[in-house]
């Protein structure tokens, strides 16, 4: 998936929770989305899995009309 042509917009929940906890910024999210395994789990919803301190997941929606990736939430686990 070519993430470079999309604007990344995280939700308030993701910014105040997961981004703060993980210490990420928008560029780090872009790099993660470009290099991670992405699976489609709904009509517009996707999950990106990546290994970092165990396993982490980012759940997001792609809006083709506005060329935007809206990050809903994240998760940690093994």
N, C-alpha and C positions, 0 to 999 in steps of 0.2 A: 504494500500500500504506500502510495506517495503522500506522505504527511506534509511535506514542505509547501504544498500549494494550499493548505488549509490553515485557517486561523484557529488557535487553540484557546478555548474559553472554559476554565474550570468553574464548577458551581461553588457557591459560598461554603457549603458543607465540606466539599473536598479541600478547599483552601484552608479553612480554619481547623480542619481535622487532620487529614492525611498529608497534605503538602507541608504543613507545619511540623508534624511528627517526623516525616521522612527527610525534611530539609531540602525539598525540591523547588525549582523555579520552572518557568515556562520552557526554557531551552532544554532543561533536563527532561521534561515531559516529552518534548518533541523527539529527542534522541531515543528515549525509551520506546516510544510508539513506532519509530522507524526500525528499531532492532528487535522488537519483541514478536512473539507468536500471537497473532490476532485471529479470533474466532467470532463468527457472526452468530448471535444468540437470539435474534429477533428480526423484525422487519427493518429496523434502523439501528438496533442496539448491538454493540460489539464488546468483547472482552479482550484485553491485552495481558498476557501472562509473561512475567520475567523473573529471573532469579536474582535476588539481591537480599542477603541476610535471610535465607530461607526461601520463601516464595511470596511474590506480591502480584496483585491483580488490579487493573484499572478498568472500570466500566464506563463506556462512553457512547454517545450518539453522534452520527455523522449527518449533518444537514447539507445536502448537495446544493440547495438553492442559494444559501449564503456562504458556501465553501467554508464550513465551520465544524470543528470537533468540539462538542460540549461534553466535558468530563463530569459524570454524575457522582461517582464515588470510587473508593479504593477498598482493598482488603489485603490481609496478610494471612499466611498459613504455610503449611508444608505440602 
